[in-house]
Amino acid sequence: MKEERRLRTIIKAITWRLVATITTILVVFLFTKKIMLSLEVGGVALILKLMLYYFHERVWGKVSWGKPKHPLEDIPVKKELTPEDKKKVEDQLKSLGYM
């Protein structure tokens, strides 16, 4: 099973933080009716929580608990398969009845 790539983690963190930051800004505004304070709190929360979320995701990406384990995952592979090699592996798996 492949580990999630860093760029995917970064994009997920950014999109979630945008949703959460807008929520924070709205909540602060509802309580204070001060738009500048709401934007400042939202900005600080955006930066801090974005960094915390990224590291949280990276740590959880390394935790195997709760993830299904692929039977071939323990085989050490030194490089990406070429399309030709991938086809050979798929053909062999088909001939053995796995696909």
HELIX and SHEET records of a PDB file:
HELIX    1   1 ARG A    6  THR A   32  1                                  27    
HELIX    2   2 ILE A   35  LYS A   62  1                                  28    
HELIX    3   3 PRO A   83  SER A   95  1                                  13    
END                                                                             
